[in-house]
Amino acid sequence: MFELTEEQLLVQDTARRFAEEDIAPTLEEEERKQEFRADRVVRMGELGFFACALPDELGGNGMGFLESVLMAEQIARVSASWRVQFNMQNLGPPLTVARFGNAGQKEKYIPGWISGEKLGFFAMTEPNSGSDVASMKTVAVDKGDHWEIHGSKLWISNAQVGDAGLLYAYTDRDAKHKGISAFIIEPKNLEGCTTKSIDTKLGLHCSPTGEFVFDGAKIPKEALLGEEGEGFKICMWQLNNTRINCAAGALGVAGGALDLSINYANERTQFGKPISRHQMIQAQIADMAVEHEAAKLLVYRAAWLKDQNRPNQYETSIAKLAASEAAVHAANECMKIFGSYGFSTEYPAERFYRDAKSLQIVEGTSNVQKIIISGIACGFTANR
């Protein structure tokens, strides 16, 4: 685990060059416009970014979670917004449908997701249901020959641009969490489903986020993913996969902020010498470097365990917690090292600072990760 293979180094380099050559040149303008580029998702698909951890017969490229992590990390060093698509197009809907879907669902949806030609999403969060997934209010009513959806979902990545994705809703509220089911929906073709963009976000300005409102939307019976009542199990399984990519994104943000800080500290002169020669700045950079390297080993270890099909929920939550906290701390220190310039939108420091905060929230908050970690550590729950 201390040395990447030649193939993994090539994968890493491909993602780094894509970030530097395709994303970076126009990123600042796109950030100001809060612009999402669907054509870029297709180019990422063409490079195989979204085919990791999937079986060959479903379009997989023979690579696993670790390779996905390596690519997402490099993308996030430039833009945390564009890291999000790894979960929408790879470790979220495609991997989940590959695990729980039937042959028809796999054939219909997975190729479009991993090619980037069909934009994915997964809808679980609601206005009053976040960390407590089982408190969701959205329902799917069995009408005999179809399901009828009532409710709303909020803070859904790709909601307003999504072509096909996953929806979690109650089919039997009396059964509590065992009454949640999962569905595959196509919102653009769904009467009774409206979407709205959320444009008031602190960060991730190039990652579209929105809400769904379902007012009696009718979906076919074959939209059910897995068995009725399996939704909570499917949701938790999915989150343990998308969580590692979020950790990879945090790793990228921390690394990007660290690089930016070092470069600036070596260039900026105060009191007759570069500020990197001042001990207080050195202490800040040293702390950032240690936290980043520690998080890197934790994230890579969790991804490796997934590729070995070994229990990893404990290690994944540790990785996500450590990496997201390291990202926020690194971005904060980067802002301080830049001084007044860090407060300016002319430099990337403030963007790292804004984007980093999301990583403590998405795919399970830092508090949720602590609950998972402590529960497994204390023997209350098993490591799966």
C-alpha positions as a Markdown table, in Angstrom:
| # | Residue | x | y | z |
|---|---|---|---|---|
| 1 | Met | 0.0 | 0.0 | 0.0 |
| 2 | Phe | 3.0 | 2.3 | 0.0 |
| 3 | Glu | 3.6 | 2.2 | -3.8 |
| 4 | Leu | 1.2 | 2.5 | -6.6 |
| 5 | Thr | 1.5 | 0.3 | -9.7 |
| 6 | Glu | 2.5 | 1.7 | -13.1 |
| 7 | Glu | -1.1 | 1.4 | -14.2 |
| 8 | Gln | -2.3 | 3.3 | -11.2 |
| 9 | Leu | 0.3 | 6.0 | -11.7 |
| 10 | Leu | -0.9 | 6.4 | -15.3 |
| 11 | Val | -4.5 | 6.7 | -14.2 |
| 12 | Gln | -3.5 | 9.3 | -11.7 |
| 13 | Asp | -1.5 | 11.2 | -14.3 |
| 14 | Thr | -4.4 | 11.1 | -16.8 |
| 15 | Ala | -6.8 | 12.6 | -14.3 |
| 16 | Arg | -4.3 | 15.3 | -13.3 |
| 17 | Arg | -3.7 | 16.3 | -16.9 |
| 18 | Phe | -7.5 | 16.4 | -17.5 |
| 19 | Ala | -8.0 | 18.6 | -14.5 |
| 20 | Glu | -5.2 | 21.0 | -15.6 |
| 21 | Glu | -6.0 | 21.1 | -19.3 |
| 22 | Asp | -9.7 | 20.7 | -19.5 |
| 23 | Ile | -11.1 | 22.2 | -16.2 |
| 24 | Ala | -8.6 | 24.7 | -15.0 |
| 25 | Pro | -8.4 | 27.1 | -18.0 |
| 26 | Thr | -12.1 | 28.1 | -17.8 |
| 27 | Leu | -12.8 | 27.2 | -14.2 |
| 28 | Glu | -12.9 | 30.7 | -12.7 |
| 29 | Glu | -15.3 | 32.0 | -15.4 |
| 30 | Glu | -17.5 | 28.9 | -15.0 |
| 31 | Glu | -17.5 | 29.4 | -11.2 |
| 32 | Arg | -18.7 | 33.0 | -11.5 |
| 33 | Lys | -21.5 | 31.9 | -13.8 |
| 34 | Gln | -22.2 | 28.8 | -11.8 |
| 35 | Glu | -22.0 | 26.9 | -15.1 |
| 36 | Phe | -22.2 | 23.2 | -15.5 |
| 37 | Arg | -20.7 | 21.6 | -18.6 |
| 38 | Ala | -22.5 | 18.3 | -19.6 |
| 39 | Asp | -20.0 | 17.9 | -22.5 |
| 40 | Arg | -17.2 | 17.6 | -19.9 |
| 41 | Val | -19.0 | 14.7 | -18.2 |
| 42 | Val | -19.0 | 13.0 | -21.6 |
| 43 | Arg | -15.2 | 13.6 | -22.0 |
| 44 | Met | -14.7 | 12.1 | -18.5 |
| 45 | Gly | -16.7 | 9.1 | -19.5 |
| 46 | Glu | -14.6 | 8.7 | -22.7 |
| 47 | Leu | -11.5 | 8.5 | -20.5 |
| 48 | Gly | -13.0 | 5.7 | -18.4 |
| 49 | Phe | -13.4 | 7.8 | -15.3 |
| 50 | Phe | -16.8 | 6.3 | -14.5 |
| 51 | Ala | -16.2 | 2.6 | -15.3 |
| 52 | Cys | -14.3 | 1.6 | -12.1 |
| 53 | Ala | -15.4 | -1.2 | -9.8 |
| 54 | Leu | -18.0 | -2.4 | -12.3 |
| 55 | Pro | -18.0 | -5.9 | -13.9 |
| 56 | Asp | -16.5 | -6.2 | -17.4 |
| 57 | Glu | -19.8 | -7.4 | -18.8 |
| 58 | Leu | -21.5 | -4.2 | -17.6 |
| 59 | Gly | -18.9 | -1.9 | -19.2 |
| 60 | Gly | -16.3 | -2.0 | -16.4 |
| 61 | Asn | -12.7 | -1.2 | -17.3 |
| 62 | Gly | -11.0 | -3.7 | -15.0 |
| 63 | Met | -10.1 | -1.0 | -12.4 |
| 64 | Gly | -11.4 | -0.7 | -8.9 |
| 65 | Phe | -12.2 | 1.7 | -6.1 |
| 66 | Leu | -8.6 | 2.7 | -5.6 |
| 67 | Glu | -8.3 | 3.9 | -9.2 |
| 68 | Ser | -11.5 | 5.8 | -8.8 |
| 69 | Val | -10.2 | 7.4 | -5.7 |
| 70 | Leu | -6.9 | 8.3 | -7.4 |
| 71 | Met | -8.8 | 10.0 | -10.3 |
| 72 | Ala | -11.3 | 11.9 | -8.0 |
| 73 | Glu | -8.5 | 13.2 | -5.9 |
| 74 | Gln | -6.7 | 14.7 | -8.8 |
| 75 | Ile | -9.8 | 16.3 | -10.2 |
| 76 | Ala | -10.6 | 17.8 | -6.7 |
| 77 | Arg | -7.1 | 19.3 | -6.4 |
| 78 | Val | -8.4 | 21.7 | -9.2 |
| 79 | Ser | -12.1 | 21.6 | -8.7 |
| 80 | Ala | -14.2 | 20.0 | -5.9 |
| 81 | Ser | -17.3 | 20.6 | -8.1 |
| 82 | Trp | -16.2 | 18.2 | -10.7 |
| 83 | Arg | -15.3 | 15.4 | -8.3 |
| 84 | Val | -19.0 | 15.1 | -7.6 |
| 85 | Gln | -19.7 | 13.5 | -10.9 |
| 86 | Phe | -17.7 | 10.4 | -9.9 |
| 87 | Asn | -20.5 | 9.6 | -7.6 |
| 88 | Met | -23.3 | 10.5 | -9.9 |
| 89 | Gln | -21.9 | 8.5 | -12.8 |
| 90 | Asn | -20.0 | 5.7 | -11.1 |
| 91 | Leu | -20.0 | 4.8 | -7.5 |
| 92 | Gly | -23.6 | 5.9 | -7.0 |
| 93 | Pro | -26.4 | 4.8 | -9.4 |
| 94 | Pro | -24.3 | 2.5 | -11.7 |
| 95 | Leu | -22.6 | 0.5 | -9.0 |
| 96 | Thr | -25.9 | 0.3 | -7.0 |
| 97 | Val | -27.9 | -0.9 | -10.0 |
| 98 | Ala | -25.1 | -3.4 | -10.9 |
| 99 | Arg | -25.5 | -4.8 | -7.4 |
| 100 | Phe | -29.3 | -4.8 | -6.9 |
| 101 | Gly | -30.8 | -4.3 | -10.4 |
| 102 | Asn | -32.2 | -6.9 | -12.7 |
| 103 | Ala | -30.8 | -7.6 | -16.2 |
| 104 | Gly | -33.2 | -5.2 | -17.9 |
| 105 | Gln | -32.3 | -2.3 | -15.6 |
| 106 | Lys | -28.6 | -2.9 | -15.9 |
| 107 | Glu | -28.8 | -3.0 | -19.7 |
| 108 | Lys | -31.0 | 0.1 | -19.9 |
| 109 | Tyr | -29.2 | 2.5 | -17.5 |
| 110 | Ile | -25.6 | 1.6 | -16.7 |
| 111 | Pro | -24.0 | 2.2 | -20.2 |
| 112 | Gly | -25.4 | 5.7 | -20.4 |
| 113 | Trp | -24.2 | 6.6 | -16.9 |
| 114 | Ile | -20.7 | 5.4 | -17.3 |
| 115 | Ser | -20.3 | 7.0 | -20.7 |
| 116 | Gly | -21.4 | 10.3 | -19.3 |
| 117 | Glu | -24.2 | 10.6 | -21.9 |
| 118 | Lys | -27.0 | 10.1 | -19.3 |
| 119 | Leu | -26.6 | 12.2 | -16.1 |
| 120 | Gly | -27.3 | 10.4 | -12.8 |
| 121 | Phe | -28.4 | 11.3 | -9.3 |
| 122 | Phe | -29.6 | 9.8 | -6.1 |
| 123 | Ala | -32.5 | 11.4 | -4.2 |
| 124 | Met | -32.7 | 10.6 | -0.5 |
| 125 | Thr | -32.4 | 13.9 | 1.4 |
| 126 | Glu | -35.6 | 15.9 | 2.2 |
| 127 | Pro | -36.3 | 19.3 | 3.9 |
| 128 | Asn | -36.7 | 17.6 | 7.3 |
| 129 | Ser | -34.7 | 14.4 | 6.6 |
| 130 | Gly | -31.0 | 14.4 | 6.3 |
| 131 | Ser | -28.8 | 12.2 | 8.5 |
| 132 | Asp | -31.9 | 10.4 | 9.8 |
| 133 | Val | -32.8 | 8.8 | 6.4 |
| 134 | Ala | -35.6 | 6.8 | 7.9 |
| 135 | Ser | -37.5 | 10.0 | 8.8 |
| 136 | Met | -38.2 | 10.7 | 5.1 |
| 137 | Lys | -41.8 | 11.6 | 4.1 |
| 138 | Thr | -41.8 | 10.8 | 0.4 |
| 139 | Val | -44.1 | 7.8 | -0.4 |
| 140 | Ala | -44.6 | 5.5 | -3.3 |
| 141 | Val | -48.2 | 4.3 | -3.4 |
| 142 | Asp | -48.9 | 1.0 | -5.1 |
| 143 | Lys | -51.7 | 1.6 | -7.7 |
| 144 | Gly | -51.7 | -1.9 | -9.2 |
| 145 | Asp | -50.1 | -1.3 | -12.5 |
| 146 | His | -47.8 | 1.6 | -11.4 |
| 147 | Trp | -46.4 | 3.5 | -8.4 |
| 148 | Glu | -47.6 | 7.0 | -7.6 |
| 149 | Ile | -45.0 | 9.3 | -5.9 |
| 150 | His | -45.8 | 12.0 | -3.5 |
| 151 | Gly | -43.3 | 14.2 | -1.6 |
| 152 | Ser | -40.1 | 16.1 | -2.2 |
| 153 | Lys | -36.3 | 15.8 | -2.2 |
| 154 | Leu | -33.8 | 18.6 | -1.4 |
| 155 | Trp | -30.1 | 19.1 | -1.9 |
| 156 | Ile | -29.9 | 16.6 | -4.7 |
| 157 | Ser | -26.8 | 16.8 | -6.9 |
| 158 | Asn | -27.8 | 16.8 | -10.7 |
| 159 | Ala | -31.5 | 17.1 | -9.8 |
| 160 | Gln | -32.3 | 19.7 | -12.5 |
| 161 | Val | -30.1 | 18.1 | -15.2 |
| 162 | Gly | -30.5 | 14.4 | -14.3 |
| 163 | Asp | -31.7 | 11.9 | -16.9 |
| 164 | Ala | -32.0 | 8.9 | -14.7 |
| 165 | Gly | -31.3 | 8.2 | -11.1 |
| 166 | Leu | -32.3 | 6.6 | -7.8 |
| 167 | Leu | -35.2 | 7.6 | -5.6 |
| 168 | Tyr | -35.8 | 6.4 | -2.1 |
| 169 | Ala | -39.4 | 6.5 | -0.8 |
| 170 | Tyr | -41.7 | 4.7 | 1.7 |
| 171 | Thr | -43.9 | 1.9 | 0.4 |
| 172 | Asp | -45.0 | 0.8 | 3.9 |
| 173 | Arg | -44.6 | 3.4 | 6.6 |
| 174 | Asp | -45.8 | 1.1 | 9.3 |
| 175 | Ala | -42.7 | -1.1 | 8.7 |
| 176 | Lys | -40.5 | 1.9 | 9.6 |
| 177 | His | -37.0 | 1.7 | 7.9 |
| 178 | Lys | -37.9 | -1.7 | 6.5 |
| 179 | Gly | -40.7 | -0.1 | 4.6 |
| 180 | Ile | -38.4 | 2.1 | 2.4 |
| 181 | Ser | -38.0 | 1.0 | -1.2 |
| 182 | Ala | -35.6 | 2.1 | -4.0 |
| 183 | Phe | -36.7 | 3.1 | -7.5 |
| 184 | Ile | -35.0 | 4.2 | -10.8 |
| 185 | Ile | -36.7 | 7.3 | -12.2 |
| 186 | Glu | -36.4 | 9.4 | -15.3 |
| 187 | Pro | -37.5 | 12.9 | -14.1 |
| 188 | Lys | -37.4 | 14.6 | -17.6 |
| 189 | Asn | -40.0 | 12.1 | -18.8 |
| 190 | Leu | -42.1 | 12.1 | -15.6 |
| 191 | Glu | -45.3 | 14.0 | -15.5 |
| 192 | Gly | -46.0 | 15.2 | -12.0 |
| 193 | Cys | -42.3 | 15.7 | -11.2 |
| 194 | Thr | -40.9 | 19.2 | -11.1 |
| 195 | Thr | -37.3 | 20.3 | -10.4 |
| 196 | Lys | -35.8 | 23.5 | -9.2 |
| 197 | Ser | -32.2 | 24.7 | -9.0 |
| 198 | Ile | -30.6 | 25.7 | -5.8 |
| 199 | Asp | -28.4 | 28.7 | -6.6 |
| 200 | Thr | -27.7 | 29.9 | -3.1 |
| 201 | Lys | -24.9 | 27.5 | -2.2 |
| 202 | Leu | -21.7 | 28.6 | -0.4 |
| 203 | Gly | -19.5 | 26.5 | -2.8 |
| 204 | Leu | -19.4 | 23.8 | -5.4 |
| 205 | His | -20.7 | 26.3 | -7.9 |
| 206 | Cys | -20.1 | 24.1 | -11.0 |
| 207 | Ser | -21.9 | 21.1 | -9.5 |
| 208 | Pro | -25.7 | 21.5 | -10.1 |
| 209 | Thr | -27.8 | 21.0 | -7.0 |
| 210 | Gly | -31.6 | 21.1 | -6.9 |
| 211 | Glu | -34.8 | 19.8 | -5.5 |
| 212 | Phe | -37.6 | 17.4 | -6.7 |
| 213 | Val | -41.3 | 17.8 | -6.0 |
| 214 | Phe | -43.5 | 14.8 | -6.7 |
| 215 | Asp | -47.2 | 15.5 | -7.1 |
| 216 | Gly | -48.7 | 12.1 | -7.9 |
| 217 | Ala | -46.0 | 11.3 | -10.4 |
| 218 | Lys | -46.6 | 7.9 | -12.0 |
| 219 | Ile | -43.7 | 5.5 | -12.5 |
| 220 | Pro | -43.9 | 1.9 | -13.8 |
| 221 | Lys | -43.8 | -1.1 | -11.5 |
| 222 | Glu | -40.5 | -2.2 | -13.1 |
| 223 | Ala | -38.9 | 1.0 | -11.7 |
| 224 | Leu | -38.5 | -0.8 | -8.4 |
| 225 | Leu | -34.9 | -1.5 | -7.6 |
| 226 | Gly | -34.3 | -4.8 | -5.8 |
| 227 | Glu | -37.2 | -6.0 | -3.6 |
| 228 | Glu | -39.9 | -3.9 | -2.0 |
| 229 | Gly | -38.7 | -2.8 | 1.5 |
| 230 | Glu | -35.0 | -3.2 | 0.6 |
| 231 | Gly | -34.5 | 0.6 | 0.1 |
| 232 | Phe | -32.9 | 1.3 | 3.4 |
| 233 | Lys | -30.4 | -1.5 | 3.0 |
| 234 | Ile | -29.7 | -0.4 | -0.5 |
| 235 | Cys | -29.3 | 3.2 | 0.6 |
| 236 | Met | -26.8 | 2.3 | 3.3 |
| 237 | Trp | -24.8 | 0.1 | 1.0 |
| 238 | Gln | -24.7 | 2.9 | -1.6 |
| 239 | Leu | -23.6 | 5.5 | 0.9 |
| 240 | Asn | -20.7 | 3.4 | 2.0 |
| 241 | Asn | -19.4 | 3.4 | -1.6 |
| 242 | Thr | -20.1 | 7.1 | -2.5 |
| 243 | Arg | -18.6 | 8.0 | 0.9 |
| 244 | Ile | -15.1 | 6.9 | -0.2 |
| 245 | Asn | -15.2 | 9.1 | -3.3 |
| 246 | Cys | -16.2 | 12.0 | -1.1 |
| 247 | Ala | -13.2 | 11.2 | 1.0 |
| 248 | Ala | -11.1 | 11.3 | -2.1 |
| 249 | Gly | -12.5 | 14.7 | -3.0 |
| 250 | Ala | -11.5 | 15.9 | 0.5 |
| 251 | Leu | -8.0 | 14.6 | -0.1 |
| 252 | Gly | -7.8 | 16.5 | -3.3 |
| 253 | Val | -9.0 | 19.8 | -1.7 |
| 254 | Ala | -6.5 | 19.4 | 1.1 |
| 255 | Gly | -3.7 | 18.7 | -1.3 |
| 256 | Gly | -4.7 | 21.6 | -3.6 |
| 257 | Ala | -4.8 | 24.0 | -0.6 |
| 258 | Leu | -1.4 | 22.7 | 0.6 |
| 259 | Asp | 0.2 | 23.1 | -2.8 |
| 260 | Leu | -1.2 | 26.6 | -3.2 |
| 261 | Ser | 0.0 | 27.6 | 0.3 |
| 262 | Ile | 3.6 | 26.3 | -0.4 |
| 263 | Asn | 3.8 | 28.1 | -3.7 |
| 264 | Tyr | 2.6 | 31.3 | -2.3 |
| 265 | Ala | 4.7 | 31.1 | 0.8 |
| 266 | Asn | 7.8 | 30.6 | -1.3 |
| 267 | Glu | 7.0 | 33.6 | -3.5 |
| 268 | Arg | 5.6 | 36.1 | -0.9 |
| 269 | Thr | 8.3 | 38.2 | 0.8 |
| 270 | Gln | 7.9 | 39.9 | 4.2 |
| 271 | Phe | 10.5 | 41.3 | 6.6 |
| 272 | Gly | 13.2 | 40.7 | 3.9 |
| 273 | Lys | 12.6 | 37.0 | 3.2 |
| 274 | Pro | 10.0 | 34.6 | 1.8 |
| 275 | Ile | 7.3 | 34.0 | 4.4 |
| 276 | Ser | 8.0 | 30.2 | 4.1 |
| 277 | Arg | 11.2 | 31.1 | 6.1 |
| 278 | His | 9.1 | 32.3 | 9.0 |
| 279 | Gln | 8.5 | 29.7 | 11.7 |
| 280 | Met | 4.8 | 30.4 | 12.1 |
| 281 | Ile | 4.1 | 29.8 | 8.4 |
| 282 | Gln | 6.3 | 26.7 | 8.6 |
| 283 | Ala | 4.2 | 25.4 | 11.5 |
| 284 | Gln | 1.0 | 25.9 | 9.5 |
| 285 | Ile | 2.4 | 24.1 | 6.4 |
| 286 | Ala | 3.8 | 21.3 | 8.5 |
| 287 | Asp | 0.4 | 20.7 | 10.2 |
| 288 | Met | -1.4 | 20.7 | 6.8 |
| 289 | Ala | 1.2 | 18.3 | 5.3 |
| 290 | Val | 0.9 | 15.8 | 8.2 |
| 291 | Glu | -2.9 | 15.8 | 8.1 |
| 292 | His | -2.9 | 15.4 | 4.3 |
| 293 | Glu | -0.5 | 12.5 | 4.3 |
| 294 | Ala | -2.3 | 10.7 | 7.2 |
| 295 | Ala | -5.7 | 11.2 | 5.4 |
| 296 | Lys | -4.2 | 9.9 | 2.1 |
| 297 | Leu | -3.1 | 6.6 | 3.7 |
| 298 | Leu | -6.5 | 6.2 | 5.4 |
| 299 | Val | -8.4 | 6.9 | 2.1 |
| 300 | Tyr | -6.2 | 4.6 | 0.1 |
| 301 | Arg | -6.5 | 1.8 | 2.7 |
| 302 | Ala | -10.3 | 2.0 | 2.7 |
| 303 | Ala | -10.4 | 1.9 | -1.1 |
| 304 | Trp | -8.0 | -1.1 | -1.1 |
| 305 | Leu | -10.2 | -3.0 | 1.3 |
| 306 | Lys | -13.2 | -2.4 | -0.9 |
| 307 | Asp | -11.3 | -3.9 | -3.8 |
| 308 | Gln | -10.5 | -6.9 | -1.7 |
| 309 | Asn | -14.2 | -7.4 | -0.8 |
| 310 | Arg | -13.3 | -7.1 | 2.8 |
| 311 | Pro | -15.3 | -5.4 | 5.6 |
| 312 | Asn | -14.6 | -1.7 | 5.3 |
| 313 | Gln | -17.4 | 0.4 | 6.8 |
| 314 | Tyr | -15.3 | 1.3 | 9.8 |
| 315 | Glu | -12.2 | 2.2 | 7.7 |
| 316 | Thr | -14.3 | 4.1 | 5.1 |
| 317 | Ser | -15.9 | 6.3 | 7.8 |
| 318 | Ile | -12.6 | 6.9 | 9.4 |
| 319 | Ala | -11.2 | 7.9 | 6.0 |
| 320 | Lys | -14.1 | 10.2 | 5.3 |
| 321 | Leu | -14.0 | 11.9 | 8.7 |
| 322 | Ala | -10.2 | 12.4 | 8.7 |
| 323 | Ala | -10.0 | 13.6 | 5.1 |
| 324 | Ser | -12.9 | 16.1 | 5.3 |
| 325 | Glu | -11.6 | 17.6 | 8.5 |
| 326 | Ala | -8.1 | 17.8 | 7.0 |
| 327 | Ala | -9.6 | 19.6 | 4.0 |
| 328 | Val | -11.4 | 22.2 | 6.0 |
| 329 | His | -8.3 | 22.8 | 8.2 |
| 330 | Ala | -6.0 | 23.0 | 5.1 |
| 331 | Ala | -8.4 | 25.5 | 3.3 |
| 332 | Asn | -8.6 | 27.6 | 6.4 |
| 333 | Glu | -4.8 | 27.7 | 6.9 |
| 334 | Cys | -4.4 | 28.5 | 3.2 |
| 335 | Met | -6.7 | 31.5 | 3.6 |
| 336 | Lys | -4.6 | 32.7 | 6.5 |
| 337 | Ile | -1.3 | 32.2 | 4.7 |
| 338 | Phe | -2.6 | 34.3 | 1.8 |
| 339 | Gly | -3.7 | 37.0 | 4.1 |
| 340 | Ser | -5.9 | 39.7 | 2.5 |
| 341 | Tyr | -5.4 | 38.0 | -0.9 |
| 342 | Gly | -7.0 | 34.9 | 0.5 |
| 343 | Phe | -10.1 | 36.9 | 1.1 |
| 344 | Ser | -10.2 | 37.9 | -2.6 |
| 345 | Thr | -12.1 | 36.0 | -5.2 |
| 346 | Glu | -9.2 | 36.6 | -7.6 |
| 347 | Tyr | -7.3 | 33.7 | -6.0 |
| 348 | Pro | -8.3 | 30.0 | -5.5 |
| 349 | Ala | -7.8 | 30.1 | -1.7 |
| 350 | Glu | -11.3 | 31.3 | -1.0 |
| 351 | Arg | -12.8 | 28.7 | -3.4 |
| 352 | Phe | -11.0 | 25.9 | -1.6 |
| 353 | Tyr | -12.4 | 27.4 | 1.7 |
| 354 | Arg | -16.0 | 27.4 | 0.4 |
| 355 | Asp | -15.9 | 24.0 | -1.3 |
| 356 | Ala | -14.2 | 22.3 | 1.7 |
| 357 | Lys | -17.2 | 22.9 | 4.0 |
| 358 | Ser | -19.5 | 20.7 | 1.9 |
| 359 | Leu | -17.2 | 17.7 | 2.6 |
| 360 | Gln | -18.1 | 17.7 | 6.3 |
| 361 | Ile | -21.8 | 17.3 | 5.3 |
| 362 | Val | -22.3 | 15.2 | 2.2 |
| 363 | Glu | -22.4 | 11.4 | 2.2 |
| 364 | Gly | -22.9 | 11.5 | 6.0 |
| 365 | Thr | -21.9 | 14.4 | 8.2 |
| 366 | Ser | -18.8 | 14.3 | 10.4 |
| 367 | Asn | -21.0 | 13.6 | 13.4 |
| 368 | Val | -22.6 | 10.6 | 11.6 |
| 369 | Gln | -19.1 | 9.2 | 10.8 |
| 370 | Lys | -18.3 | 9.5 | 14.5 |
| 371 | Ile | -21.4 | 7.5 | 15.4 |
| 372 | Ile | -20.5 | 4.8 | 12.9 |
| 373 | Ile | -16.9 | 4.7 | 14.0 |
| 374 | Ser | -17.7 | 4.6 | 17.7 |
| 375 | Gly | -20.4 | 2.0 | 17.2 |
| 376 | Ile | -18.1 | -0.4 | 15.5 |
| 377 | Ala | -15.2 | 0.3 | 17.8 |
| 378 | Cys | -17.3 | -0.4 | 20.8 |
| 379 | Gly | -18.8 | -3.5 | 19.4 |
| 380 | Phe | -22.4 | -2.2 | 19.1 |
| 381 | Thr | -22.4 | -2.9 | 15.3 |
| 382 | Ala | -20.4 | -5.1 | 13.0 |
| 383 | Asn | -17.9 | -3.8 | 10.5 |
| 384 | Arg | -19.4 | -4.7 | 7.1 |
